[in-house]
Amino acid sequence: MDVSFKTYETKFSTLAPLVDGYKFVLLKKNKTTIQWKCSFCKKTKCTKRISTDKDITMVLRADGAHNHAAESEHSIEKQDLQQRCKKRAREEPEEKASNIIINVLKKDPLDIMPNEFESIRQSLYQERRKQYPKCPTSIEDTRNVFPRHYEWAQSQYFQIFTQTGQSASTDTNETQRHRAGETSKKKRQKKLKKESHWDKVSKQYKEGKITKFEYVKQMSYKLF
């Protein structure tokens, strides 16, 4: 078959065929051949399939047709650069991500835009986070990550510590409720005092014991 056949390194550090600008991923392995499917099989439902020899050196058979355009050479080179940078990020976790990209570009120069550089840099941090242990969500999850802390959490001292903390928090809540009740009581007393004062001033004004000016003054004084 007259095709442009190459191989590229996948994210699993394995080789896969690159035919006429189309990437393929593993479908099935046989004793003498390997079957591949188009990398866009899920994205665009592409039905293209090929078979290669066991060493992935040539295409033996091709079925179906692509329903999408081939990837540009720059896109393929950028993806290859990203995979090599990820591999180095896993091997050298202390090296800065930007330095990894620069050092790889020194060996194999490639013109990339600033946004592409930043995208590759972020992907390196994501790749490194995969190697970190997952954050525990319960005490049981700390058994393997922090065995000594897990043993202490199961001890009687930890139980006493948590019970003391719970009782202290209960006392605090009761104190807060008591203060809230006292505040409400004072507010009610103040309101009743105001109402009794207004009744007294109104009665004096009706009986003619105080002037209208004095009445307004006394009624407005208790509002503040």
C-alpha positions in Angstrom: 0.0 0.0 0.0 1.3 3.4 -1.0 0.9 5.3 2.3 3.0 7.5 4.5 3.6 5.3 7.5 5.2 6.5 10.8 4.9 5.7 14.5 4.3 8.0 17.4 4.6 7.6 21.2 1.3 7.5 23.1 0.5 8.7 26.6 1.2 5.2 27.8 4.7 5.3 26.4 3.9 2.8 23.7 4.2 3.0 19.9 1.2 3.4 17.6 0.9 4.0 13.8 0.6 7.4 12.2 -0.7 6.9 8.6 -1.1 9.9 6.2 -1.5 12.3 9.1 -4.1 10.1 10.9 -3.4 8.7 14.4 -4.5 5.2 15.4 -4.9 3.6 18.8 -4.8 -0.1 19.8 -8.0 -2.2 19.1 -6.8 -5.8 19.4 -3.7 -7.9 19.4 -3.3 -11.2 17.6 -0.4 -13.6 17.4 1.1 -12.2 14.2 -0.8 -8.9 13.7 -2.2 -5.9 15.6 -5.5 -4.2 14.8 -5.9 -0.5 15.2 -8.8 2.0 15.2 -8.7 5.7 14.4 -8.1 8.0 17.3 -11.2 9.9 16.4 -13.4 6.8 16.7 -15.2 8.2 19.8 -15.2 11.9 18.8 -16.5 11.7 15.3 -17.5 8.0 15.1 -14.8 7.3 12.6 -14.9 3.7 11.2 -11.3 3.5 9.8 -9.4 0.4 10.9 -6.0 -0.9 9.9 -3.9 -4.0 10.6 -0.1 -3.9 11.0 2.6 -6.5 11.6 3.6 -7.3 15.2 6.6 -4.8 15.1 4.4 -2.0 13.7 6.5 -1.5 10.6 3.9 -1.6 7.8 0.2 -1.6 7.1 -1.1 -5.0 6.0 -4.8 -4.2 5.7 -7.1 -1.2 5.8 -10.9 -1.0 6.1 -13.4 1.8 6.3 -12.9 5.5 5.7 -12.1 8.6 7.7 -15.0 11.1 8.2 -12.7 13.9 9.4 -9.7 15.8 8.2 -6.2 14.7 8.9 -4.2 16.4 11.6 -1.7 19.1 10.6 2.0 18.3 10.8 2.4 21.1 13.4 -0.4 19.6 15.6 1.3 16.2 15.4 4.7 17.6 16.3 3.2 19.6 19.2 1.5 16.4 20.6 4.8 14.5 20.3 6.5 17.3 22.1 3.9 17.2 24.9 4.3 13.5 25.3 8.1 13.7 25.6 7.8 16.5 28.1 5.3 14.5 30.2 7.7 11.6 30.2 10.5 13.8 31.5 8.2 15.3 34.1 7.4 11.9 35.5 11.1 11.0 35.6 12.3 14.3 37.1 9.6 15.5 39.5 11.7 18.3 41.0 12.5 20.1 37.7 10.3 23.1 36.8 7.8 22.5 34.1 8.9 25.5 32.0 12.5 24.3 32.1 11.5 20.8 30.9 9.8 22.3 27.8 12.8 24.6 27.1 15.3 21.8 27.4 13.3 19.5 25.1 12.9 22.3 22.6 16.7 22.8 22.6 17.2 19.2 21.4 14.3 19.3 18.9 13.4 22.9 18.0 9.7 23.6 17.2 7.9 26.9 16.7 5.1 27.1 19.2 2.9 30.0 20.3 2.8 31.3 23.9 -0.6 29.8 24.5 0.6 26.4 23.3 3.6 26.7 25.6 1.3 27.4 28.6 -1.0 24.6 27.6 1.9 22.1 27.7 3.1 23.5 30.9 -0.2 23.0 32.6 -0.5 19.4 31.3 2.9 18.6 33.0 1.5 19.7 36.4 -1.6 17.5 35.8 0.7 14.6 34.8 2.7 15.0 38.1 -0.5 15.2 40.2 -1.4 11.7 39.0 1.6 10.3 40.9 0.6 11.9 44.2 -1.6 9.9 46.6 -5.2 10.8 46.8 -6.3 13.1 49.6 -8.0 11.0 52.3 -11.7 11.6 52.8 -12.0 9.5 56.0 -9.9 8.1 58.8 -10.0 4.7 57.1 -8.3 6.2 54.0 -5.2 7.1 56.1 -4.4 3.5 56.9 -1.9 3.1 54.1 -0.8 6.8 53.7 -0.3 7.6 57.4 -0.1 4.3 59.3 1.1 6.0 62.6 -1.6 8.6 62.5 -4.2 5.9 61.8 -3.1 3.9 64.8 -3.3 7.0 67.0 -6.8 7.8 65.7 -7.9 4.3 66.7 -6.4 4.7 70.2 -8.4 5.6 73.4 -6.5 8.9 73.7 -8.0 10.1 70.4 -11.5 9.1 71.6 -11.0 11.0 74.8 -9.7 14.0 72.8 -12.7 14.1 70.5 -15.2 13.6 73.3 -13.6 16.6 75.2 -13.8 18.7 72.0 -17.5 17.7 71.6 -18.4 18.6 75.2 -16.6 21.9 74.9 -18.5 22.8 71.7 -21.7 21.8 73.5 -21.0 24.1 76.4 -20.2 26.9 73.9 -23.5 26.4 72.1 -25.5 26.5 75.4 -23.7 29.7 76.4 -24.6 31.3 73.1 -28.2 30.3 73.4 -28.3 31.7 77.0 -26.9 35.0 75.8 -29.4 35.1 73.0 -32.2 34.5 75.4 -30.9 37.3 77.8 -30.7 39.7 74.8 -34.3 38.9 73.7 -35.5 39.4 77.3 -33.8 42.8 77.6 -35.3 43.9 74.2 -38.8 42.9 75.4 -38.4 44.8 78.7 -37.2 47.9 76.8 -40.2 47.7 74.5 -42.6 47.4 77.4 -40.9 50.3 79.1 -41.4 52.4 76.0 -45.0 51.5 75.7 -45.7 52.3 79.3 -44.0 55.7 79.0 -46.0 56.5 75.8 -49.3 55.6 77.6 -48.3 57.8 80.5 -47.4 60.8 78.3 -50.6 60.4 76.2 -52.7 60.4 79.4 -51.0 63.6 80.7 -51.6 65.3 77.4 -55.3 64.4 77.3 -55.8 65.7 80.8 -54.1 68.9 79.9 -51.2 68.5 82.3 -48.5 69.0 79.5 -48.4 71.1 76.4 -48.4 69.8 72.9 -44.7 70.7 72.5 -43.8 68.8 75.7 -45.9 65.8 74.5 -44.1 65.6 71.1 -40.7 66.0 72.9 -41.4 63.2 75.4 -42.8 60.8 72.7 -39.8 61.3 70.4 -37.3 61.1 73.2 -38.0 57.5 73.8 -37.7 56.5 70.2 -33.9 56.8 70.4 
